[in-house]
Amino acid sequence: MKRIIALLFFFPLAVTAQEGISFQNQSWSNLLATAKKQNKLIFVDAYAVWCGPCKSMAKEVFPLKEVGAFFNQNFINAKIDMEKGEGVDIAERYNVAAYPTYLFINGNGELVHKGIGYLPADEFITVAKNALNPETQYYSLKKKFLAGGKLTAAAVRNLLDQAKELGDDDASSMAQTFMQREKNNWLTEEMLEILLAYTQSPEEETYKFLEKNKAKASELISATILNEGMDNIVFRYATEKVPENADLKTAVATIEQVMKKFRPERANEYALLYGVYMGNEMQNTKEVIYYTIAYMDKYQQKQDWRNLNEYAWFIHENSNDKNELTKALGWALNSVKLDSNFYNNDTVAHLYYKTGDKKNAKIYAQTALKLGKQAGEDTNETEELLKKL
């Protein structure tokens, strides 16, 4: 036994190095020299000791065999605290503003690619693969774009999407620059998608182009995508017009008023949904209930079974008003009509119970229990309800 313990004591690194990412403990200058000599990029896990997602990556993703195999083969790996030692200068030099940040740097010290946040293994490896490909390296693409180099619409869309994800301050200006460069090609699928994603205001030339060319654009990207994209442009614009420190009623009225000018057919719907969302953000349950019911009174027919069930369950959990509960019960029953399953039958059962109808509560609870058992769901709450009945 002592011999085995001794072997484990002397060779722990040999065991762990075969799995997960192997991080090198070298000075920054030595890492750059090694990267240049081996013609590899440096991967830096830029972390802070207090960062929860950083700890999760270190515990759940970095140790995985497939992750280690890819990173150990393709990169010089370093794990550096951005708030200590050389990390402070590195954070400033490469504009590390969120944690965790993943830096991919060549032997000349040039940042070629970056990733941010907790990522599952497959997405993390995808970020690394993009770092290895000059056609997808963010900073290489950005440098080429700003120099006026020719990029396809697909490559630019990738660049702009990454810019937005990374919080790059140049994202908006790059989008505007590209849209103007390609002004003669706006009526293509790729460019229409960029116009919808990066137009900031219905006052812009790009939005007016979309409005004027709706028929042709709908043939390229579908009327649904076009209309939803235009709705979102106007809605974002409307939210910026909400007066600072406005109460929720004023904010909702502002959304509806601004949207009526550009998208009158969707103004009321978006305004009510804004009321639901902002009421929730303000943790004002009374307002959420009010706007939820106002929204569902008008737009219940547009909801799928999931939405109907979720809105109904919210009322069940947060209201004791008989009229409100009765409305929610109607939504839940319609959800069952669309797709009878454990979740919505359980919601119906609870709402019937809360409105005092134990007979129907029992019927739907039994149905929910049967469907839940068949689907392998957790039916504890349903069983507890049945005990009351």
C-alpha positions as CSV (number, residue, x, y, z in Angstrom):
1,M,0.0,0.0,0.0
2,K,2.8,2.4,0.9
3,R,4.4,1.8,-2.5
4,I,1.2,2.6,-4.4
5,I,0.8,5.8,-2.3
6,A,4.4,6.8,-3.1
7,L,3.8,6.3,-6.9
8,L,0.7,8.5,-6.8
9,F,2.6,11.1,-4.9
10,F,5.4,11.3,-7.4
11,F,3.3,11.1,-10.6
12,P,0.1,13.1,-10.2
13,L,0.9,15.4,-13.1
14,A,1.4,12.5,-15.5
15,V,-2.1,11.3,-14.7
16,T,-3.9,14.6,-15.0
17,A,-2.0,15.8,-18.0
18,Q,-3.5,13.1,-20.2
19,E,-7.0,14.6,-19.6
20,G,-8.0,18.2,-19.8
21,I,-6.1,21.3,-20.8
22,S,-2.4,21.4,-19.8
23,F,-1.6,25.0,-18.7
24,Q,2.0,26.2,-18.8
25,N,3.3,28.2,-15.9
26,Q,5.7,30.6,-17.8
27,S,6.3,34.3,-17.9
28,W,4.5,36.2,-20.6
29,S,7.7,36.8,-22.6
30,N,8.5,33.1,-22.5
31,L,5.0,32.2,-23.6
32,L,5.4,34.5,-26.6
33,A,8.8,33.0,-27.4
34,T,7.4,29.5,-27.2
35,A,4.5,30.4,-29.4
36,K,6.7,32.0,-32.1
37,K,9.1,29.0,-32.0
38,Q,6.3,26.4,-32.3
39,N,4.3,28.6,-34.7
40,K,1.2,28.3,-32.4
41,L,-1.2,30.7,-30.9
42,I,-1.3,31.3,-27.2
43,F,-4.6,30.5,-25.5
44,V,-5.1,32.5,-22.4
45,D,-7.8,31.7,-19.9
46,A,-8.2,35.3,-18.6
47,Y,-9.9,34.8,-15.2
48,A,-10.5,36.5,-11.8
49,V,-10.5,34.5,-8.6
50,W,-14.0,35.8,-7.6
51,C,-15.6,34.9,-11.0
52,G,-18.2,32.1,-10.7
53,P,-18.3,31.2,-14.4
54,C,-14.5,31.0,-14.4
55,K,-14.6,28.4,-11.7
56,S,-17.3,26.5,-13.5
57,M,-15.2,26.4,-16.7
58,A,-12.2,25.2,-14.7
59,K,-14.2,22.5,-13.0
60,E,-16.5,21.3,-15.7
61,V,-15.0,22.1,-19.2
62,F,-11.2,22.4,-19.0
63,P,-10.7,18.9,-17.5
64,L,-12.6,17.1,-20.3
65,K,-10.6,14.8,-22.5
66,E,-11.9,16.1,-25.8
67,V,-11.2,19.7,-24.8
68,G,-7.7,18.9,-23.6
69,A,-6.9,16.9,-26.7
70,F,-7.8,19.8,-29.0
71,F,-6.2,22.6,-27.0
72,N,-3.0,20.8,-26.1
73,Q,-2.4,19.9,-29.7
74,N,-3.1,23.4,-31.2
75,F,-2.2,26.0,-28.6
76,I,0.3,27.1,-26.0
77,N,-2.1,27.2,-23.0
78,A,-1.9,29.7,-20.1
79,K,-4.2,30.4,-17.2
80,I,-3.6,34.0,-15.9
81,D,-5.3,35.9,-13.1
82,M,-6.1,39.3,-14.7
83,E,-5.9,41.1,-11.3
84,K,-2.4,40.0,-10.3
85,G,1.1,40.3,-11.6
86,E,1.5,40.3,-15.4
87,G,-2.2,39.7,-15.7
88,V,-3.0,43.4,-14.9
89,D,-1.0,44.6,-17.9
90,I,-2.4,41.8,-20.1
91,A,-6.0,42.8,-19.2
92,E,-5.3,46.4,-20.1
93,R,-3.5,45.6,-23.3
94,Y,-6.2,43.2,-24.7
95,N,-9.2,45.0,-23.2
96,V,-10.4,42.3,-20.9
97,A,-13.6,43.7,-19.5
98,A,-15.6,40.5,-18.6
99,Y,-14.8,37.2,-17.1
100,P,-14.0,34.6,-18.2
101,T,-12.4,35.9,-21.4
102,Y,-10.6,33.6,-23.8
103,L,-7.7,35.3,-25.6
104,F,-6.0,33.8,-28.7
105,I,-2.7,35.6,-29.3
106,N,0.1,35.0,-31.8
107,G,3.8,34.9,-31.1
108,N,4.1,38.6,-32.0
109,G,1.7,39.5,-29.2
110,E,-1.2,40.3,-31.6
111,L,-4.7,39.4,-30.5
112,V,-6.4,37.4,-33.3
113,H,-9.5,36.1,-31.6
114,K,-11.5,36.3,-28.4
115,G,-14.4,34.5,-26.6
116,I,-16.3,35.4,-23.5
117,G,-18.4,33.7,-20.9
118,Y,-19.2,30.2,-19.7
119,L,-19.3,27.9,-22.7
120,P,-20.2,24.2,-23.0
121,A,-17.4,22.0,-24.4
122,D,-18.7,21.9,-28.0
123,E,-19.1,25.7,-28.1
124,F,-15.8,26.3,-26.4
125,I,-14.0,24.1,-29.0
126,T,-15.9,25.9,-31.8
127,V,-14.4,29.2,-30.5
128,A,-11.0,27.7,-30.6
129,K,-11.5,26.4,-34.1
130,N,-12.5,29.8,-35.2
131,A,-9.3,31.2,-33.7
132,L,-7.2,28.8,-35.9
133,N,-8.9,29.8,-39.1
134,P,-7.9,33.2,-40.7
135,E,-11.4,33.3,-42.3
136,T,-13.1,33.3,-38.9
137,Q,-10.5,35.0,-36.6
138,Y,-12.3,38.0,-35.2
139,Y,-9.5,40.5,-35.0
140,S,-8.0,39.4,-38.3
141,L,-11.3,39.9,-40.0
142,K,-11.9,43.2,-38.3
143,K,-8.5,44.5,-39.4
144,K,-9.1,43.4,-43.0
145,F,-12.6,45.0,-42.9
146,L,-11.4,48.3,-41.5
147,A,-8.7,48.4,-44.1
148,G,-11.3,48.2,-46.8
149,G,-10.7,44.6,-47.7
150,K,-13.3,42.7,-49.6
151,L,-15.3,40.3,-47.5
152,T,-18.4,38.3,-48.4
153,A,-21.7,39.2,-46.7
154,A,-21.6,36.0,-44.8
155,A,-18.1,36.8,-43.5
156,V,-19.2,40.3,-42.5
157,R,-22.3,38.9,-40.8
158,N,-20.1,36.6,-38.8
159,L,-17.8,39.5,-37.9
160,L,-20.7,41.7,-36.8
161,D,-22.4,39.0,-34.8
162,Q,-19.1,38.4,-32.9
163,A,-18.6,42.1,-32.4
164,K,-22.0,42.4,-30.8
165,E,-21.3,39.3,-28.6
166,L,-17.9,40.6,-27.5
167,G,-19.3,44.0,-26.7
168,D,-17.0,45.7,-29.3
169,D,-17.8,49.4,-29.4
170,D,-17.1,49.4,-33.1
171,A,-20.0,46.9,-33.9
172,S,-22.5,49.5,-34.8
173,S,-20.2,51.7,-36.9
174,M,-18.9,48.6,-38.8
175,A,-22.4,47.6,-39.6
176,Q,-23.3,51.0,-40.9
177,T,-20.1,51.1,-42.9
178,F,-20.8,47.8,-44.6
179,M,-24.4,48.5,-45.3
180,Q,-23.3,51.7,-47.1
181,R,-20.6,49.9,-49.0
182,E,-23.1,47.3,-50.3
183,K,-25.9,49.7,-50.9
184,N,-26.5,48.4,-54.5
185,N,-26.8,44.8,-53.1
186,W,-29.4,45.3,-50.4
187,L,-32.0,43.2,-52.1
188,T,-30.2,39.8,-51.4
189,E,-30.9,37.3,-48.7
190,E,-27.6,37.9,-46.9
191,M,-27.9,41.7,-47.0
192,L,-31.5,41.7,-45.9
193,E,-30.6,39.7,-42.8
194,I,-27.9,42.2,-42.0
195,L,-30.2,45.2,-42.5
196,L,-32.8,43.6,-40.2
197,A,-30.2,42.8,-37.5
198,Y,-28.3,46.1,-37.5
199,T,-30.7,48.9,-38.5
200,Q,-31.1,50.9,-35.4
201,S,-34.0,53.2,-36.2
202,P,-37.1,53.4,-38.5
203,E,-35.8,56.8,-39.4
204,E,-32.8,55.3,-41.2
205,E,-32.4,54.8,-44.9
206,T,-32.1,51.0,-44.5
207,Y,-35.5,50.8,-42.7
208,K,-37.2,52.9,-45.4
209,F,-35.7,50.6,-48.0
210,L,-37.2,47.6,-46.2
211,E,-40.6,49.3,-46.0
212,K,-40.5,50.2,-49.7
213,N,-39.4,46.8,-50.9
214,K,-41.5,44.5,-48.6
215,A,-42.9,42.5,-51.4
216,K,-39.6,41.6,-53.0
217,A,-37.9,41.1,-49.7
218,S,-40.6,38.7,-48.5
219,E,-39.8,36.5,-51.5
220,L,-36.2,36.2,-50.3
221,I,-36.4,35.8,-46.5
222,S,-40.2,35.2,-45.9
223,A,-42.8,37.7,-44.8
224,T,-42.6,36.3,-41.2
225,I,-38.9,37.0,-40.8
226,L,-39.2,40.4,-42.5
227,N,-42.1,41.5,-40.4
228,E,-40.6,40.3,-37.1
229,G,-37.4,42.0,-37.9
230,M,-39.0,45.3,-38.7
231,D,-41.2,45.0,-35.6
232,N,-38.0,44.6,-33.5
233,I,-36.3,47.6,-35.1
234,V,-39.2,49.8,-34.2
235,F,-39.7,48.3,-30.8
236,R,-36.0,48.9,-29.9
237,Y,-36.3,52.5,-31.1
238,A,-39.5,52.9,-29.1
239,T,-37.8,51.7,-25.8
240,E,-35.2,54.5,-26.3
241,K,-38.0,57.1,-26.3
242,V,-39.4,56.1,-22.9
243,P,-38.8,59.0,-20.5
244,E,-36.2,58.4,-17.8
245,N,-37.8,57.4,-14.5
246,A,-41.2,57.0,-16.2
247,D,-43.8,54.9,-14.3
248,L,-44.8,51.7,-16.0
249,K,-48.1,53.1,-17.3
250,T,-46.4,56.0,-19.0
251,A,-43.7,53.7,-20.4
252,V,-46.3,51.3,-21.9
253,A,-48.2,54.3,-23.4
254,T,-44.9,55.6,-24.9
255,I,-44.1,52.3,-26.6
256,E,-47.6,52.1,-28.1
257,Q,-47.5,55.7,-29.3
258,V,-44.1,55.5,-31.0
259,M,-44.8,52.1,-32.6
260,K,-48.2,53.3,-34.0
261,K,-46.3,55.7,-36.2
262,F,-44.3,52.9,-37.9
263,R,-46.0,49.5,-37.1
264,P,-49.6,50.4,-36.1
265,E,-50.8,46.8,-36.4
266,R,-48.3,45.6,-33.7
267,A,-48.2,48.6,-31.5
268,N,-50.7,47.5,-28.8
269,E,-49.4,43.9,-28.7
270,Y,-45.8,45.0,-28.2
271,A,-46.8,47.7,-25.6
272,L,-48.7,45.1,-23.5
273,L,-45.8,42.6,-23.7
274,Y,-43.5,45.4,-22.6
275,G,-45.7,46.0,-19.6
276,V,-45.4,42.3,-18.7
277,Y,-41.7,42.3,-19.1
278,M,-41.0,45.5,-17.2
279,G,-43.4,44.7,-14.5
280,N,-41.4,41.5,-14.0
281,E,-38.1,43.4,-14.0
282,M,-39.5,45.8,-11.4
283,Q,-40.7,42.7,-9.4
284,N,-44.2,44.3,-9.3
285,T,-46.4,41.2,-9.4
286,K,-49.6,43.3,-9.5
287,E,-48.5,45.0,-12.7
288,V,-47.4,41.8,-14.3
289,I,-50.8,40.2,-13.6
290,Y,-52.6,43.3,-15.0
291,Y,-50.6,43.4,-18.3
292,T,-50.7,39.6,-18.6
293,I,-54.5,39.6,-18.5
294,A,-54.7,42.6,-20.8
295,Y,-52.4,40.9,-23.3
296,M,-54.2,37.5,-23.2
297,D,-57.6,39.1,-23.5
298,K,-56.6,40.3,-26.9
299,Y,-54.0,37.9,-28.1
300,Q,-54.8,34.5,-26.6
301,Q,-55.5,33.0,-30.0
302,K,-51.9,33.6,-31.1
303,Q,-50.4,31.5,-28.3
304,D,-49.1,27.9,-28.5
305,W,-49.9,25.4,-25.7
306,R,-46.6,26.3,-23.9
307,N,-47.3,30.0,-23.6
308,L,-51.0,29.4,-22.6
309,N,-49.8,27.1,-19.9
310,E,-47.0,29.3,-18.6
311,Y,-49.3,32.4,-18.4
312,A,-51.9,30.3,-16.6
313,W,-49.5,28.9,-14.1
314,F,-48.1,32.3,-13.4
315,I,-51.6,33.5,-12.4
316,H,-52.1,30.4,-10.3
317,E,-49.0,31.0,-8.4
318,N,-49.5,34.8,-7.9
319,S,-53.2,35.5,-7.6
320,N,-56.1,34.6,-5.3
321,D,-58.6,36.7,-7.2
322,K,-61.4,34.4,-8.5
323,N,-61.9,36.4,-11.7
324,E,-58.2,36.3,-12.5
325,L,-58.0,32.6,-11.7
326,T,-61.0,31.9,-13.9
327,K,-59.4,33.7,-16.9
328,A,-56.2,31.7,-16.3
329,L,-58.2,28.5,-16.2
330,G,-59.6,29.3,-19.6
331,W,-56.1,29.7,-21.0
332,A,-55.0,26.4,-19.5
333,L,-58.0,24.5,-20.9
334,N,-57.2,25.9,-24.3
335,S,-53.6,24.7,-23.9
336,V,-55.0,21.2,-23.2
337,K,-57.1,21.4,-26.4
338,L,-54.0,22.2,-28.4
339,D,-51.8,19.5,-26.8
340,S,-52.9,17.5,-23.8
341,N,-49.9,16.7,-21.6
342,F,-48.8,16.4,-18.0
343,Y,-47.9,20.1,-17.6
344,N,-51.1,21.7,-18.8
345,N,-53.4,19.1,-17.2
346,D,-51.6,19.7,-13.9
347,T,-52.1,23.4,-14.3
348,V,-55.8,23.0,-15.0
349,A,-56.2,20.7,-11.9
350,H,-54.5,23.3,-9.7
351,L,-56.6,26.1,-11.0
352,Y,-59.8,24.2,-10.6
353,Y,-58.8,23.4,-7.0
354,K,-58.0,27.1,-6.3
355,T,-61.4,28.2,-7.7
356,G,-63.2,25.7,-5.5
357,D,-64.1,23.0,-8.1
358,K,-62.7,19.9,-6.5
359,K,-64.6,17.5,-8.8
360,N,-62.9,18.8,-12.0
361,A,-59.6,19.3,-10.2
362,K,-59.6,15.6,-9.4
363,I,-60.4,14.6,-13.0
364,Y,-57.5,16.7,-14.4
365,A,-55.1,15.7,-11.6
366,Q,-55.6,12.0,-12.3
367,T,-55.0,12.7,-16.0
368,A,-51.9,14.7,-15.3
369,L,-50.6,11.9,-13.0
370,K,-51.1,9.3,-15.6
371,L,-49.4,11.3,-18.3
372,G,-46.6,12.3,-16.0
373,K,-45.8,8.8,-15.0
374,Q,-45.8,7.8,-18.7
375,A,-43.4,10.6,-19.5
376,G,-41.2,10.0,-16.5
377,E,-41.9,13.5,-15.0
378,D,-41.7,14.5,-11.3
379,T,-45.4,14.2,-10.2
380,N,-45.0,15.0,-6.5
381,E,-47.0,18.2,-6.7
382,T,-49.8,16.4,-8.5
383,E,-49.9,13.6,-6.0
384,E,-50.0,16.2,-3.2
385,L,-52.9,17.8,-4.8
386,L,-54.8,14.5,-5.2
387,K,-54.4,13.9,-1.4
388,K,-56.3,17.1,-0.8
389,L,-59.1,15.9,-3.1
